Amino acid sequence: MSQAPALFSLQAVVKRYQRGDDVVCIFNSLDLDIHSGDFLAMMGPSGSGKSTLLNLLGGIDRADAGRILFRGQAMDTLTEAQLSQWRARHAAFIFQQFNLLPMLSVARNVELPLMLTAMSSAQRRERVAAALELVGLPTQSARLPSQLSGGQQQRVAIARAIVSDTEVILCDEPTGNLDRHTSDEVLQILALLNRELGKTIVMVTHDPQAAAVASRRMHLDKGQFLALPDTAANAARVSAESAALVAA
């Protein structure tokens, strides 16, 4: 049986940055396919271009050469306004810094992506309640971010990312500011979103334990990706975590 076309297809992508008088080449002919339903963890040393790739996938940055296709459409043909509309429909970001507005309640922070839609206030409240329920914070909607723990704030950030029901979630070190126990809780939520709701997740991480939760792992080195095959131990851990999450 032939495999379905890639959700994202990066073809000979080139990305350079100007640093003073120097031109730094981050990617020189990078190829990568990401399929619908993937949970891809990207690892690699600092400065290797992992976050740059997330920005390219999210249409925040543009390639200098090559093509980035989403469902066969070349993203470089879209205007900035069209890219903003594309992100609203298709992609959401989760960052290491939670990026919550401190003066807004949890519910209002989660509601923000819906404010420019045609949804009624009742529809928005229903979406927000469902997102907070999914991340385990159904009773925290009236609180301010400062009244929550770091792990709870990241859960709010996840709820904000999923409230629009985009198919792609781009995560830049989502557990970087969290302790091990809280990191595992956040990773379990991401695994649930991928497994049960079919979200395509691309996650940048320096943490091998976080990467082990993903179904696919790649290592970025010198502008190219190398596949990291799952070990039996990693496969067993993922299976155990998934079973524990279902039981919970």
Beta strands, then each sheet from edge to edge (+ up, - down):
strand 1: 8-19
strand 2: 22-34
strand 3: 39-43
strand 4: 65-70
strand 5: 73-74
strand 6: 91-95
strand 7: 168-172
strand 8: 200-204
strand 9: 216-221
strand 10: 224-227
sheet 1: 2+ 1- 4+ 5-
sheet 2: 6+ 7+ 8+ 3+ 9+ 10-
end
